């Protein structure tokens, strides 16, 4: 009886959120979120909009690299350098000439002009859940599918 409940529970999770896109949300200053991504440390976020896209932003300055992972709808309010093309793949950040034009700021450490990083790359993906991780970290997807299949085999 317990295995039937477990199978129904697993299937209800997939059916309830089946049309939503799941993305990782973290910054590379957090453990396990750098170039070597570790999915054990980070939970996924269900993107709020139906036409949302997973985003990975790579900002580089000499040997310093900051990677930000999130949904595009979460970044629209705070980033003005989003490229116009949101299809699969990576592209450089857009130039925003009107950014910080009318700001009189005496604090030099604030990056109001967004010129601290030499190179900013936006990577978009929407065809697969958890796609804004590193390419080799999809083992958890196979683990979920494998346990679901094993529970279905034991059910019949």
KOLDREN-441953 format. One line per 2 residues: number of its first residue (from 1); for each residue x, y, z of N, C-alpha, C. Coordinates in steps of 0.2 Angstrom, whole numbers, always signed. Layout:
<patis>
NUM	X Y Z X Y Z X Y Z | ...
</patis>
This chain:
<patis>
1	+4 -6 +0 +0 +0 +0 +4 +6 +0 | +10 +6 +4 +14 +12 +4 +17 +14 -3
3	+19 +8 -7 +22 +10 -13 +17 +13 -18 | +11 +11 -17 +6 +15 -22 +5 +22 -20
5	+5 +23 -13 +5 +30 -11 +11 +34 -14 | +17 +31 -13 +23 +34 -15 +23 +36 -23
7	+21 +31 -27 +20 +32 -34 +15 +38 -36 | +10 +38 -33 +5 +43 -34 +8 +50 -32
9	+11 +50 -26 +14 +56 -24 +19 +59 -29 | +24 +55 -31 +29 +57 -36 +26 +59 -43
11	+21 +56 -45 +17 +58 -51 +14 +64 -50 | +11 +65 -44 +7 +72 -43 +12 +77 -43
13	+18 +76 -41 +23 +82 -41 +24 +84 -48 | +25 +79 -52 +27 +80 -59 +21 +83 -63
15	+15 +81 -62 +9 +83 -65 +7 +90 -63 | +8 +92 -57 +6 +98 -54 +11 +104 -57
17	+17 +102 -57 +22 +107 -60 +25 +105 -66 | +21 +102 -70 +23 +99 -77 +24 +104 -82
19	+20 +110 -82 +21 +115 -87 +26 +120 -85 | +28 +120 -79 +32 +126 -76 +39 +124 -78
21	+43 +129 -78 +51 +129 -79 +54 +129 -73 | +59 +124 -71 +63 +124 -65 +70 +127 -67
23	+72 +132 -63 +79 +134 -64 +82 +135 -57 | +89 +134 -58 +93 +135 -52 +94 +143 -50
25	+94 +145 -44 +95 +152 -42 +100 +153 -37 | +106 +155 -39 +112 +156 -35 +117 +160 -38
27	+122 +162 -34 +127 +166 -37 +134 +163 -35 | +139 +163 -39 +145 +159 -38 +149 +161 -32
29	+147 +166 -28 +150 +167 -21 +147 +162 -16 | +142 +159 -18 +139 +153 -13 +143 +147 -15
31	+143 +142 -10 +147 +136 -11 +143 +132 -16 | +147 +129 -21 +144 +124 -26 +141 +128 -32
33	+141 +134 -32 +138 +138 -38 +142 +141 -43 | +149 +139 -43 +154 +142 -47 +154 +138 -54
35	+159 +138 -57 +160 +134 -63 +159 +127 -63 | +161 +124 -57 +159 +117 -55 +153 +117 -51
37	+147 +116 -54 +141 +117 -51 +139 +111 -47 | +137 +111 -41 +135 +105 -37 +128 +106 -35
39	+124 +102 -38 +116 +102 -37 +114 +100 -30 | +118 +97 -26 +116 +95 -20 +115 +101 -15
41	+119 +107 -16 +118 +112 -12 +113 +117 -14 | +110 +117 -19 +105 +122 -22 +98 +119 -24
43	+93 +122 -21 +86 +120 -23 +84 +123 -30 | +79 +121 -33 +77 +124 -39 +72 +129 -37
45	+70 +134 -42 +65 +139 -41 +60 +137 -47 | +54 +138 -46 +49 +137 -51 +48 +144 -54
47	+49 +145 -60 +49 +152 -63 +42 +154 -63 | +40 +160 -62 +33 +162 -61 +29 +163 -67
49	+33 +165 -73 +29 +167 -79 +29 +160 -83 | +24 +160 -88 +23 +154 -92 +28 +154 -98
51	+30 +160 -100 +35 +160 -105 +42 +162 -103 | +44 +160 -97 +50 +162 -94 +56 +158 -96
53	+62 +160 -95 +68 +157 -98 +73 +156 -92 | +77 +151 -92 +82 +150 -87 +88 +154 -89
55	+92 +158 -85 +97 +162 -87 +104 +160 -83 | +109 +161 -86 +116 +160 -83 +120 +166 -85
57	+122 +171 -81 +126 +177 -82 +133 +176 -80 | +137 +176 -85 +145 +176 -83 +148 +182 -84
59	+150 +185 -79 +154 +192 -79 +161 +191 -77 | +165 +193 -82 +172 +192 -81 +176 +198 -81
61	+181 +199 -77 +186 +204 -77 +193 +201 -75 | +198 +201 -79 +204 +198 -79 +203 +190 -77
63	+205 +189 -71 +204 +182 -68 +198 +181 -64 | +195 +186 -62 +189 +186 -58 +182 +184 -62
65	+179 +179 -60 +173 +177 -64 +167 +176 -59 | +161 +180 -60 +155 +179 -56 +150 +176 -60
67	+147 +171 -58 +141 +167 -62 +135 +168 -58 | +130 +170 -61 +123 +171 -58 +118 +167 -62
69	+114 +163 -58 +109 +158 -61 +102 +160 -58 | +97 +161 -63 +91 +163 -60 +86 +162 -66
71	+80 +164 -65 +75 +165 -70 +75 +172 -73 | +73 +173 -79 +74 +179 -83 +69 +184 -80
73	+63 +182 -77 +58 +187 -74 +61 +189 -68 | +65 +186 -64 +68 +188 -58 +73 +194 -59
75	+76 +194 -65 +82 +198 -67 +79 +205 -71 | +73 +205 -73 +71 +210 -77 +71 +217 -74
77	+69 +217 -67 +69 +223 -64 +75 +226 -61 | +80 +222 -61 +87 +224 -58 +92 +225 -64
79	+92 +222 -69 +97 +222 -74 +94 +225 -81 | +98 +230 -83 +96 +234 -89 +100 +231 -95
81	+105 +227 -95 +109 +224 -100 +107 +218 -103 | +101 +216 -103 +98 +210 -105 +98 +210 -113
83	+101 +205 -116 +100 +205 -124 +93 +205 -126 | +92 +207 -132 +85 +207 -134 +83 +200 -137
85	+88 +196 -139 +87 +189 -141 +87 +184 -135 | +81 +181 -134 +81 +176 -128 +81 +169 -130
87	+83 +167 -136 +83 +160 -138 +89 +157 -135 | +89 +150 -136 +94 +146 -133 +101 +148 -135
89	+105 +148 -130 +112 +150 -132 +115 +156 -128 | +121 +157 -129 +125 +163 -126 +126 +168 -130
91	+126 +174 -128 +127 +180 -132 +129 +186 -127 | +133 +191 -129 +135 +196 -125 +130 +201 -123
93	+131 +204 -117 +126 +209 -114 +125 +215 -119 | +119 +217 -118 +117 +223 -122 +120 +229 -119
95	+122 +234 -123 +125 +241 -121 +119 +245 -119 | +119 +248 -113 +113 +253 -112 +116 +259 -111
97	+116 +264 -116 +119 +270 -115 +115 +275 -110 | +109 +274 -109 +106 +278 -104 +106 +276 -97
99	+110 +271 -95 +111 +268 -89 +115 +274 -85 | +112 +276 -79 +116 +280 -74 +117 +287 -77
101	+114 +290 -82 +115 +296 -85 +114 +302 -80 | +109 +302 -76 +107 +307 -72 +108 +306 -64
103	+114 +302 -63 +115 +300 -56 +121 +304 -54 | +121 +307 -48 +126 +311 -45 +128 +307 -39
105	+133 +303 -40 +135 +298 -35 +142 +299 -33 | +143 +301 -27 +150 +302 -24 +154 +295 -22
107	+150 +290 -22 +153 +283 -19 +156 +280 -25 | +162 +279 -26 +165 +276 -32 +165 +269 -32
109	+163 +265 -27 +163 +258 -27 +157 +256 -30 | +151 +260 -30 +145 +257 -33 +146 +257 -41
111	+144 +251 -44 +145 +250 -51 +138 +253 -54 | +137 +259 -54 +131 +262 -57 +131 +262 -65
113	+137 +262 -68 +138 +262 -75 +139 +255 -78 | +139 +250 -74 +140 +243 -76 +147 +243 -80
115	+152 +246 -78 +158 +245 -82 +164 +242 -78 | +162 +239 -73 +167 +235 -69 +170 +229 -72
117	+165 +225 -75 +167 +219 -78 +169 +220 -86 | +174 +217 -88 +176 +218 -95 +172 +214 -100
119	+169 +209 -98 +165 +204 -102 +159 +202 -99 | +153 +203 -101 +147 +200 -98 +143 +196 -103
121	+142 +189 -102 +139 +185 -106 +133 +182 -103 | +127 +182 -107 +121 +180 -105 +119 +173 -109
123	+118 +168 -105 +116 +161 -108 +109 +160 -106 | +105 +159 -111 +98 +157 -110 +96 +150 -112
125	+91 +147 -108 +89 +140 -110 +82 +139 -107 | +78 +136 -111 +71 +135 -109 +68 +128 -111
127	+72 +124 -114 +70 +117 -117 +70 +112 -112 | +74 +113 -106 +74 +107 -101 +75 +111 -94
129	+72 +107 -89 +72 +109 -83 +79 +109 -80 | +81 +113 -76 +88 +114 -73 +93 +115 -78
131	+92 +118 -83 +96 +119 -89 +102 +124 -87 | +101 +128 -82 +106 +134 -81 +111 +131 -76
133	+112 +125 -76 +118 +122 -72 +124 +121 -77 | +129 +118 -74 +134 +116 -78 +132 +109 -82
135	+135 +108 -88 +133 +102 -92 +133 +95 -89 | +138 +94 -84 +139 +88 -81 +135 +86 -75
137	+130 +91 -73 +127 +90 -67 +120 +87 -68 | +118 +84 -73 +111 +82 -74 +110 +75 -71
139	+114 +73 -66 +113 +66 -63 +107 +65 -59 | +105 +71 -56 +99 +71 -52 +93 +69 -56
141	+93 +72 -62 +87 +70 -67 +86 +63 -68 | +92 +60 -69 +92 +52 -70 +90 +49 -64
143	+92 +51 -58 +90 +48 -52 +83 +48 -51 | +80 +54 -52 +72 +55 -51 +69 +50 -56
145	+71 +50 -62 +68 +46 -67 +68 +38 -66 | +75 +37 -63 +76 +30 -61 +72 +27 -56
147	+71 +31 -50 +67 +29 -45 +60 +29 -46 | +57 +33 -51 +50 +33 -53 +49 +26 -57
149	+54 +25 -61 +53 +18 -65 +53 +12 -61 | +58 +12 -56 +58 +6 -51 +52 +6 -47
151	+49 +11 -45 +43 +11 -41 +37 +9 -46 | +37 +11 -52 +32 +8 -57 +32 +1 -58
153	+39 -2 -59 +40 -9 -60 +37 -13 -54 | +39 -11 -48 +37 -14 -42 +29 -14 -41
155	+26 -9 -44 +19 -8 -43 +15 -13 -47 | +18 -15 -53 +14 -20 -57 +18 -26 -56
</patis>
